[in-house]
Every structure is written in structure tokens, then in C-alpha cells.
């Protein structure tokens, strides 16, 4: 139950990338051997990558680039 509350809190804080990564980590048994700091670093990297990808997608949409078909 604690994990579900943590996931809900991450979503409430708009840390959707971290929530997704944490949910995915539940299914990977090898990750339990990692230290807390290493797992936290993986969660933060996922959040950062998600935000970067969303920013690029938004900028590309706003650019309205023309392309030849």
C-alpha cells in the first residue's frame, strides 16, 4: 500500500516520469541489489529525460516546420 501512496504522491507532484520508472522497477528483481542512491538516480534520470522529450516535442510543434513530401 505504501508504494501506491508513493505513486499517487509522485503524480500529484507532477513527477510522472519518476512514477512510471518506479512502477517499472517493481517488475525488475535485479534492481533490488542496487543501493538507494543508484535507484534514486535512475528515477531522476527518467524524469529528466521525460521533461526534455516533452519540451522538444512542444517546440517542434510550435515551430510548424515545412517539409517536402
Secondary structure, 3 states (H helix, E strand, C coil): CHHHHHHHHHHHCCCHHHHHHHHHHCCCHHHHHCCHHHHHHHHHHHHHHHHHHHHHHHHHHHHCCCCCC
